Amino acid sequence: MHIAVTGSIAMDHLMTFPGRFSESLVVEHLDKVSLSFLVEELQIRRGGIAPNISFGLAALGLDPLLVGSVGEDFREYRAWLDRHGVLTWPVHVSETAHTARFVCTTDADHAQIASFYTGAMAEARQIELTPIAEKVGRLDLVVISPNDPEAMQRHTEECRIRGYEFVADPSQQMAWMNGDEIRRLIEGAAYLFSNEYEDSLISQKTGWSHQEILERVGVRVITRGRHGATVEIKGEDRVDVPIAPETARVDPTGVGDAFRAGFVAGLAWGVSMERCAQIGSLLSSYVIAIVGTQEYRFNGSFLPRFAAAFGDDAAADIEPHLKGIRL
C-alpha cells in the first residue's frame, strides 16, 4: 500500500519546567502577560508531524512516503529516517530557509507552551502529489496533516481532483483558519482526525453540526486523551477504545502523531476500525514513556502488550501483520 504523509517537518526543542504554568498566570492581567520560566532540561529531537507519523508507520513495517519541505540542514535527519524505513525522496529542499523549529516547554501537569518557526515549511505549497504518484504507480492514501496552510489546501484539492483517498487532519492549523478554509480541507475526506477540543472548534468555525460533519467524510476519529478514542462511521455504531496501559508518563509530545500512525497502519493491514484505534492507542503509549517523538523501541514487546491491553483475540487479528516490524 502506497501511503503519502504530508505535513510539517521540524526539529523539536523540548524543555521541562518543574512547576505549574497556572501558578504564574494572573487571569485579570493575561493581556499584559510577560513571563520567563526557568527550565531544568533541554532535549533537541527530530520532530514534525509528518516524520512522526511516517516513523511510526515504518516502525510497524510499512514504507511511507514523506512529503514536505525542509532546509539544507535536513541531511542528518534524512539519514535517520532513511535508516528506519521512511522514503524521503519526495521531500522538497529549500535553497534559502532553515528546516522548521518546534520549541515547547512542558510543566508538571503536562500543560505545554510552544512556538513554531515555519521556515522552509512555507515552500511545501510548491509540492505536487501527482509526480510522486506516477513514480510509485499510485497513491492509495494521502495523509494531510498540519503544514503550510496553502500546501494543505493544494494537497486536499489535488486529492479530490485525482481521486486519491485522503485523511484530513487539520488539528493545530485550525486556530489560524476560517470556516471556509476548514470546510475545504474536510469535504470528501475518507477519514477525519481530531481531538475533543478540535471537534468543537470544527463545528464552531464551519457551522456544521457533529452529524453534518460525519455526513461529509467517511470516518471520524476523535481522540479523548486519557479517555481513549472514538471512531464514528456513517450508518454504523460508534466504537470506543480505551487507552493502552502506559509504562510511564514522561512527555506527551508526539502522542497524537503516534496514534495516527498506528491507526493508518491498521488501515493498510485491512483490520477493523476497532483494531486500528487499538494499534494507535498502544503505539501512543510508547511515545509518552520517553522524551522525543521517534526514540521508542519495541524490542519484541508490541504483540504481548497489545494482547495484555486488548485481549488474545485482538492480538491474533494483528499478529500476521507484525512480521515486518522494524524496531
KEBA-742941 format. One record per residue (C-alpha): residue in one letter; residue number from 1; y, x, z. Coordinates in Angstrom, 1 decimal. Layout:
// residues N
+------+-----+--------+--------+--------+
: rest :  nr :     yy :     xx :     zz :
+------+-----+--------+--------+--------+
:    A : NUM :      Y :      X :      Z :
...
+------+-----+--------+--------+--------+
//
This chain:
// residues 327
+------+-----+--------+--------+--------+
: rest :  nr :     yy :     xx :     zz :
+------+-----+--------+--------+--------+
:    M :   1 :    0.0 :    0.0 :    0.0 :
:    H :   2 :    3.4 :    1.4 :   -1.1 :
:    I :   3 :    5.9 :    0.8 :    1.7 :
:    A :   4 :    9.5 :    2.0 :    1.3 :
:    V :   5 :   11.5 :    2.3 :    4.6 :
:    T :   6 :   15.3 :    2.2 :    4.0 :
:    G :   7 :   17.8 :    2.9 :    6.8 :
:    S :   8 :   19.8 :    5.4 :    8.8 :
:    I :   9 :   18.6 :    9.0 :    9.1 :
:    A :  10 :   20.1 :   10.8 :   12.0 :
:    M :  11 :   19.8 :   13.3 :   14.8 :
:    D :  12 :   19.8 :   11.9 :   18.3 :
:    H :  13 :   21.8 :   13.5 :   21.2 :
:    L :  14 :   20.2 :   11.8 :   24.2 :
:    M :  15 :   21.7 :   12.1 :   27.7 :
:    T :  16 :   20.7 :   10.8 :   31.1 :
:    F :  17 :   23.2 :    9.5 :   33.7 :
:    P :  18 :   21.6 :    9.2 :   37.2 :
:    G :  19 :   23.9 :    6.4 :   38.4 :
:    R :  20 :   24.7 :    3.0 :   37.1 :
:    F :  21 :   27.4 :    2.3 :   34.5 :
:    S :  22 :   28.1 :   -1.1 :   36.1 :
:    E :  23 :   29.3 :    0.6 :   39.3 :
:    S :  24 :   32.1 :    2.2 :   37.3 :
:    L :  25 :   33.2 :   -0.8 :   35.4 :
:    V :  26 :   36.1 :   -2.9 :   36.7 :
:    V :  27 :   35.8 :   -6.2 :   34.9 :
:    E :  28 :   39.5 :   -7.2 :   35.0 :
:    H :  29 :   40.5 :   -3.8 :   33.5 :
:    L :  30 :   38.0 :   -3.5 :   30.7 :
:    D :  31 :   40.9 :   -3.5 :   28.2 :
:    K :  32 :   42.0 :   -0.2 :   29.7 :
:    V :  33 :   38.6 :    1.4 :   30.2 :
:    S :  34 :   38.7 :    5.3 :   30.3 :
:    L :  35 :   35.5 :    6.8 :   31.8 :
:    S :  36 :   33.6 :   10.0 :   31.8 :
:    F :  37 :   30.0 :   10.2 :   33.1 :
:    L :  38 :   28.6 :   13.5 :   34.4 :
:    V :  39 :   25.1 :   13.6 :   32.9 :
:    E :  40 :   22.2 :   15.7 :   34.1 :
:    E :  41 :   20.2 :   16.1 :   31.0 :
:    L :  42 :   20.7 :   16.5 :   27.2 :
:    Q :  43 :   18.0 :   16.2 :   24.6 :
:    I :  44 :   18.6 :   16.8 :   20.9 :
:    R :  45 :   15.9 :   14.9 :   19.0 :
:    R :  46 :   15.1 :   13.8 :   15.5 :
:    G :  47 :   16.1 :   10.1 :   15.0 :
:    G :  48 :   17.5 :    7.4 :   12.8 :
:    I :  49 :   15.8 :    4.1 :   12.4 :
:    A :  50 :   14.2 :    4.7 :    9.0 :
:    P :  51 :   12.5 :    8.0 :   10.0 :
:    N :  52 :   11.4 :    6.5 :   13.4 :
:    I :  53 :    9.7 :    3.6 :   11.6 :
:    S :  54 :    8.3 :    5.9 :    8.9 :
:    F :  55 :    6.9 :    8.4 :   11.6 :
:    G :  56 :    5.1 :    5.5 :   13.3 :
:    L :  57 :    3.6 :    4.3 :   10.1 :
:    A :  58 :    2.5 :    7.8 :    9.2 :
:    A :  59 :    1.0 :    8.3 :   12.7 :
:    L :  60 :   -1.1 :    5.3 :   12.1 :
:    G :  61 :   -2.4 :    6.7 :    8.8 :
:    L :  62 :   -0.1 :    5.3 :    6.2 :
:    D :  63 :    2.1 :    7.1 :    3.7 :
:    P :  64 :    5.5 :    5.6 :    3.9 :
:    L :  65 :    8.4 :    6.4 :    1.5 :
:    L :  66 :   11.5 :    7.3 :    3.4 :
:    V :  67 :   14.7 :    6.1 :    1.7 :
:    G :  68 :   18.1 :    7.1 :    3.0 :
:    S :  69 :   20.9 :    9.7 :    2.7 :
:    V :  70 :   21.3 :   13.0 :    4.6 :
:    G :  71 :   23.3 :   16.2 :    4.5 :
:    E :  72 :   22.2 :   19.7 :    3.7 :
:    D :  73 :   21.3 :   20.2 :    7.4 :
:    F :  74 :   18.3 :   18.0 :    6.9 :
:    R :  75 :   15.9 :   20.8 :    5.8 :
:    E :  76 :   14.2 :   21.3 :    9.2 :
:    Y :  77 :   13.9 :   17.6 :    9.9 :
:    R :  78 :   12.5 :   17.1 :    6.4 :
:    A :  79 :    9.8 :   19.7 :    7.0 :
:    W :  80 :    8.9 :   18.0 :   10.3 :
:    L :  81 :    8.5 :   14.6 :    8.6 :
:    D :  82 :    6.5 :   16.1 :    5.7 :
:    R :  83 :    4.1 :   17.7 :    8.1 :
:    H :  84 :    3.5 :   14.3 :    9.8 :
:    G :  85 :    2.8 :   12.4 :    6.6 :
:    V :  86 :    6.1 :   10.9 :    5.7 :
:    L :  87 :    7.0 :   11.0 :    2.0 :
:    T :  88 :   10.6 :   12.3 :    1.9 :
:    W :  89 :   11.2 :   13.0 :   -1.8 :
:    P :  90 :   13.2 :    9.7 :   -2.2 :
:    V :  91 :   15.8 :   10.9 :    0.3 :
:    H :  92 :   19.3 :   11.5 :   -1.2 :
:    V :  93 :   21.1 :   14.7 :   -0.1 :
:    S :  94 :   24.9 :   14.6 :    0.2 :
:    E :  95 :   26.8 :   17.6 :   -1.1 :
:    T :  96 :   29.7 :   17.1 :    1.3 :
:    A :  97 :   28.7 :   15.3 :    4.5 :
:    H :  98 :   26.5 :   16.1 :    7.5 :
:    T :  99 :   23.5 :   14.0 :    8.5 :
:    A : 100 :   24.4 :   11.1 :   10.7 :
:    R : 101 :   24.5 :   11.6 :   14.5 :
:    F : 102 :   23.5 :    9.2 :   17.3 :
:    V : 103 :   24.9 :   10.1 :   20.7 :
:    C : 104 :   23.5 :    8.0 :   23.6 :
:    T : 105 :   23.7 :    8.0 :   27.4 :
:    T : 106 :   21.2 :    6.1 :   29.4 :
:    D : 107 :   21.7 :    5.2 :   33.1 :
:    A : 108 :   19.3 :    4.5 :   35.9 :
:    D : 109 :   19.0 :    0.8 :   34.9 :
:    H : 110 :   18.2 :    1.9 :   31.3 :
:    A : 111 :   21.5 :    0.5 :   30.2 :
:    Q : 112 :   22.9 :    2.5 :   27.3 :
:    I : 113 :   26.3 :    3.5 :   25.9 :
:    A : 114 :   26.2 :    5.0 :   22.5 :
:    S : 115 :   28.2 :    6.2 :   19.5 :
:    F : 116 :   27.1 :    6.7 :   15.9 :
:    Y : 117 :   28.6 :    9.1 :   13.3 :
:    T : 118 :   27.9 :    7.8 :    9.8 :
:    G : 119 :   28.3 :   11.0 :    7.9 :
:    A : 120 :   26.0 :   11.2 :    4.8 :
:    M : 121 :   24.6 :    7.7 :    5.5 :
:    A : 122 :   27.6 :    6.3 :    3.6 :
:    E : 123 :   26.1 :    7.6 :    0.4 :
:    A : 124 :   22.9 :    5.5 :    0.8 :
:    R : 125 :   24.7 :    2.9 :   -1.2 :
:    Q : 126 :   24.1 :    5.1 :   -4.3 :
:    I : 127 :   20.3 :    4.9 :   -4.0 :
:    E : 128 :   18.4 :    2.6 :   -6.4 :
:    L : 129 :   14.9 :    1.4 :   -5.5 :
:    T : 130 :   13.6 :    0.8 :   -9.0 :
:    P : 131 :   13.2 :    4.6 :   -9.9 :
:    I : 132 :   11.2 :    5.0 :   -6.7 :
:    A : 133 :    9.0 :    2.0 :   -7.6 :
:    E : 134 :    8.4 :    3.3 :  -11.1 :
:    K : 135 :    7.4 :    6.8 :   -9.8 :
:    V : 136 :    4.7 :    5.4 :   -7.4 :
:    G : 137 :    3.7 :    2.5 :   -9.6 :
:    R : 138 :    5.0 :   -0.4 :   -7.5 :
:    L : 139 :    6.6 :   -1.2 :   -4.1 :
:    D : 140 :    4.5 :   -3.6 :   -2.1 :
:    L : 141 :    7.0 :   -3.9 :    0.8 :
:    V : 142 :   10.6 :   -2.7 :    1.4 :
:    V : 143 :   11.9 :   -2.4 :    5.0 :
:    I : 144 :   15.6 :   -2.8 :    5.0 :
:    S : 145 :   16.7 :   -1.6 :    8.4 :
:    P : 146 :   20.2 :   -0.7 :    9.7 :
:    N : 147 :   22.0 :    1.5 :    7.3 :
:    D : 148 :   25.3 :    1.8 :    5.5 :
:    P : 149 :   26.2 :   -2.0 :    5.1 :
:    E : 150 :   26.8 :   -1.7 :    1.3 :
:    A : 151 :   23.4 :    0.1 :    1.0 :
:    M : 152 :   21.7 :   -2.8 :    2.9 :
:    Q : 153 :   23.3 :   -5.4 :    0.6 :
:    R : 154 :   22.3 :   -3.4 :   -2.5 :
:    H : 155 :   18.7 :   -2.9 :   -1.5 :
:    T : 156 :   18.4 :   -6.5 :   -0.5 :
:    E : 157 :   19.8 :   -7.8 :   -3.8 :
:    E : 158 :   17.6 :   -5.4 :   -5.8 :
:    C : 159 :   14.5 :   -6.6 :   -3.9 :
:    R : 160 :   15.4 :  -10.2 :   -4.8 :
:    I : 161 :   16.0 :   -9.4 :   -8.4 :
:    R : 162 :   13.0 :   -7.2 :   -8.9 :
:    G : 163 :   10.7 :   -9.3 :   -6.8 :
:    Y : 164 :    9.9 :   -6.7 :   -4.1 :
:    E : 165 :    8.8 :   -8.3 :   -0.9 :
:    F : 166 :   11.1 :   -7.2 :    1.9 :
:    V : 167 :   11.7 :   -7.1 :    5.6 :
:    A : 168 :   15.2 :   -8.0 :    6.8 :
:    D : 169 :   16.1 :   -6.0 :    9.9 :
:    P : 170 :   19.9 :   -6.0 :   10.2 :
:    S : 171 :   19.9 :   -5.6 :   14.0 :
:    Q : 172 :   22.7 :   -3.3 :   15.1 :
:    Q : 173 :   24.8 :   -3.7 :   12.0 :
:    M : 174 :   25.3 :   -7.4 :   12.6 :
:    A : 175 :   28.1 :   -6.7 :   15.0 :
:    W : 176 :   30.2 :   -5.5 :   12.0 :
:    M : 177 :   29.1 :   -8.2 :    9.5 :
:    N : 178 :   30.4 :  -11.7 :    8.9 :
:    G : 179 :   28.3 :  -14.7 :    8.4 :
:    D : 180 :   28.2 :  -14.5 :    4.6 :
:    E : 181 :   27.0 :  -10.8 :    4.7 :
:    I : 182 :   24.3 :  -11.7 :    7.2 :
:    R : 183 :   23.2 :  -14.6 :    5.1 :
:    R : 184 :   22.8 :  -12.4 :    2.1 :
:    L : 185 :   20.6 :  -10.0 :    4.0 :
:    I : 186 :   18.3 :  -12.7 :    5.3 :
:    E : 187 :   17.9 :  -15.1 :    2.4 :
:    G : 188 :   14.5 :  -14.7 :    0.8 :
:    A : 189 :   13.1 :  -12.1 :    3.2 :
:    A : 190 :    9.3 :  -12.2 :    3.8 :
:    Y : 191 :    9.9 :  -11.1 :    7.4 :
:    L : 192 :   13.0 :  -11.1 :    9.7 :
:    F : 193 :   13.1 :   -8.9 :   12.8 :
:    S : 194 :   15.5 :   -9.4 :   15.7 :
:    N : 195 :   15.7 :   -9.3 :   19.4 :
:    E : 196 :   16.6 :  -12.3 :   21.5 :
:    Y : 197 :   20.4 :  -11.4 :   21.5 :
:    E : 198 :   20.4 :  -10.8 :   17.8 :
:    D : 199 :   18.6 :  -14.1 :   17.3 :
:    S : 200 :   21.5 :  -15.9 :   18.9 :
:    L : 201 :   24.0 :  -13.8 :   17.0 :
:    I : 202 :   22.4 :  -14.6 :   13.7 :
:    S : 203 :   22.8 :  -18.3 :   14.4 :
:    Q : 204 :   26.4 :  -17.9 :   15.7 :
:    K : 205 :   27.6 :  -16.0 :   12.7 :
:    T : 206 :   25.7 :  -17.7 :    9.9 :
:    G : 207 :   26.0 :  -21.3 :   11.2 :
:    W : 208 :   22.3 :  -21.7 :   10.7 :
:    S : 209 :   20.0 :  -23.2 :   13.4 :
:    H : 210 :   16.9 :  -21.3 :   14.5 :
:    Q : 211 :   14.8 :  -23.6 :   12.4 :
:    E : 212 :   17.1 :  -23.3 :    9.3 :
:    I : 213 :   16.7 :  -19.5 :    9.5 :
:    L : 214 :   12.9 :  -19.8 :    9.7 :
:    E : 215 :   13.0 :  -22.0 :    6.6 :
:    R : 216 :   14.8 :  -19.2 :    4.7 :
:    V : 217 :   12.3 :  -16.5 :    5.5 :
:    G : 218 :    8.5 :  -16.3 :    5.6 :
:    V : 219 :    8.0 :  -15.0 :    9.1 :
:    R : 220 :   10.3 :  -14.4 :   12.1 :
:    V : 221 :    9.5 :  -11.7 :   14.6 :
:    I : 222 :   11.6 :  -11.8 :   17.8 :
:    T : 223 :   11.2 :   -9.0 :   20.4 :
:    R : 224 :   11.9 :  -10.1 :   24.1 :
:    G : 225 :   11.9 :   -6.8 :   26.0 :
:    R : 226 :    9.5 :   -6.8 :   28.9 :
:    H : 227 :    8.5 :  -10.4 :   28.0 :
:    G : 228 :    6.8 :   -9.2 :   24.8 :
:    A : 229 :    7.4 :  -10.6 :   21.3 :
:    T : 230 :    7.2 :  -13.9 :   19.4 :
:    V : 231 :    6.0 :  -14.4 :   15.9 :
:    E : 232 :    7.0 :  -17.6 :   14.1 :
:    I : 233 :    5.5 :  -18.7 :   10.7 :
:    K : 234 :    6.7 :  -21.7 :    8.8 :
:    G : 235 :    4.3 :  -24.6 :    9.4 :
:    E : 236 :    2.2 :  -22.8 :   12.0 :
:    D : 237 :    2.1 :  -22.5 :   15.7 :
:    R : 238 :    4.2 :  -19.6 :   17.2 :
:    V : 239 :    2.4 :  -16.6 :   18.5 :
:    D : 240 :    3.4 :  -14.9 :   21.8 :
:    V : 241 :    2.3 :  -11.4 :   22.5 :
:    P : 242 :    2.8 :   -9.6 :   25.9 :
:    I : 243 :    3.9 :   -6.0 :   26.1 :
:    A : 244 :    1.1 :   -3.4 :   26.4 :
:    P : 245 :    0.9 :   -1.7 :   29.8 :
:    E : 246 :    3.1 :    1.4 :   29.9 :
:    T : 247 :    2.1 :    4.7 :   31.4 :
:    A : 248 :    5.7 :    5.4 :   32.2 :
:    R : 249 :    9.3 :    4.2 :   31.6 :
:    V : 250 :   11.3 :    7.2 :   30.7 :
:    D : 251 :   13.7 :    6.3 :   27.8 :
:    P : 252 :   13.9 :    3.1 :   25.7 :
:    T : 253 :   15.4 :    4.7 :   22.6 :
:    G : 254 :   13.3 :    4.0 :   19.6 :
:    V : 255 :   11.1 :    1.4 :   21.2 :
:    G : 256 :   12.1 :   -1.3 :   18.8 :
:    D : 257 :   11.5 :    1.1 :   15.8 :
:    A : 258 :    8.0 :    1.8 :   17.1 :
:    F : 259 :    7.3 :   -2.0 :   17.4 :
:    R : 260 :    8.4 :   -2.5 :   13.8 :
:    A : 261 :    6.2 :    0.4 :   12.6 :
:    G : 262 :    3.2 :   -1.0 :   14.4 :
:    F : 263 :    3.8 :   -4.5 :   13.0 :
:    V : 264 :    4.2 :   -3.3 :    9.4 :
:    A : 265 :    1.1 :   -1.1 :    9.8 :
:    G : 266 :   -0.8 :   -4.3 :   10.7 :
:    L : 267 :    0.6 :   -6.0 :    7.6 :
:    A : 268 :   -0.6 :   -3.1 :    5.4 :
:    W : 269 :   -4.1 :   -3.4 :    7.1 :
:    G : 270 :   -4.2 :   -7.1 :    6.4 :
:    V : 271 :   -4.9 :   -8.1 :   10.0 :
:    S : 272 :   -3.5 :  -11.3 :   11.7 :
:    M : 273 :    0.1 :  -11.7 :   12.8 :
:    E : 274 :   -1.0 :  -11.6 :   16.4 :
:    R : 275 :   -2.7 :   -8.3 :   15.8 :
:    C : 276 :    0.4 :   -6.9 :   14.0 :
:    A : 277 :    2.5 :   -7.7 :   17.1 :
:    Q : 278 :   -0.1 :   -6.2 :   19.4 :
:    I : 279 :   -0.2 :   -3.0 :   17.4 :
:    G : 280 :    3.6 :   -2.9 :   17.6 :
:    S : 281 :    3.6 :   -3.5 :   21.3 :
:    L : 282 :    1.2 :   -0.7 :   22.0 :
:    L : 283 :    3.0 :    1.8 :   19.8 :
:    S : 284 :    6.2 :    0.9 :   21.7 :
:    S : 285 :    4.5 :    1.8 :   25.0 :
:    Y : 286 :    4.0 :    5.4 :   23.7 :
:    V : 287 :    7.7 :    5.8 :   22.8 :
:    I : 288 :    9.1 :    4.5 :   26.1 :
:    A : 289 :    7.0 :    7.0 :   28.0 :
:    I : 290 :    8.8 :   10.0 :   26.6 :
:    V : 291 :   12.3 :   11.3 :   25.7 :
:    G : 292 :   12.7 :   11.3 :   21.9 :
:    T : 293 :   11.6 :    8.8 :   19.3 :
:    Q : 294 :    8.9 :   10.9 :   17.5 :
:    E : 295 :    7.4 :   13.1 :   20.3 :
:    Y : 296 :    4.5 :   10.8 :   21.2 :
:    R : 297 :    0.8 :   11.7 :   20.6 :
:    F : 298 :   -2.2 :    9.5 :   20.7 :
:    N : 299 :   -4.9 :   12.2 :   21.4 :
:    G : 300 :   -7.6 :    9.6 :   20.9 :
:    S : 301 :   -6.1 :    7.1 :   23.3 :
:    F : 302 :   -4.9 :    4.4 :   20.9 :
:    L : 303 :   -8.0 :    2.3 :   20.5 :
:    P : 304 :   -9.1 :    2.5 :   24.2 :
:    R : 305 :   -5.6 :    1.5 :   25.3 :
:    F : 306 :   -5.5 :   -1.3 :   22.7 :
:    A : 307 :   -8.8 :   -2.7 :   24.0 :
:    A : 308 :   -7.6 :   -2.5 :   27.6 :
:    A : 309 :   -4.4 :   -4.3 :   26.7 :
:    F : 310 :   -5.7 :   -7.0 :   24.3 :
:    G : 311 :   -9.4 :   -7.1 :   24.6 :
:    D : 312 :  -12.5 :   -5.8 :   22.8 :
:    D : 313 :  -12.4 :   -8.4 :   20.0 :
:    A : 314 :   -8.8 :   -7.4 :   19.2 :
:    A : 315 :   -9.8 :   -3.7 :   19.2 :
:    A : 316 :  -12.7 :   -4.4 :   16.9 :
:    D : 317 :  -10.3 :   -6.0 :   14.3 :
:    I : 318 :   -8.2 :   -2.9 :   14.0 :
:    E : 319 :  -10.8 :   -0.1 :   14.6 :
:    P : 320 :  -11.8 :    0.2 :   10.9 :
:    H : 321 :   -8.2 :    0.9 :   10.0 :
:    L : 322 :   -7.7 :    3.8 :   12.5 :
:    K : 323 :   -9.8 :    6.3 :   10.6 :
:    G : 324 :   -6.8 :    7.8 :    9.0 :
:    I : 325 :   -4.8 :    8.1 :   12.3 :
:    R : 326 :   -2.8 :   11.3 :   12.3 :
:    L : 327 :   -1.8 :   12.0 :   15.9 :
+------+-----+--------+--------+--------+
//
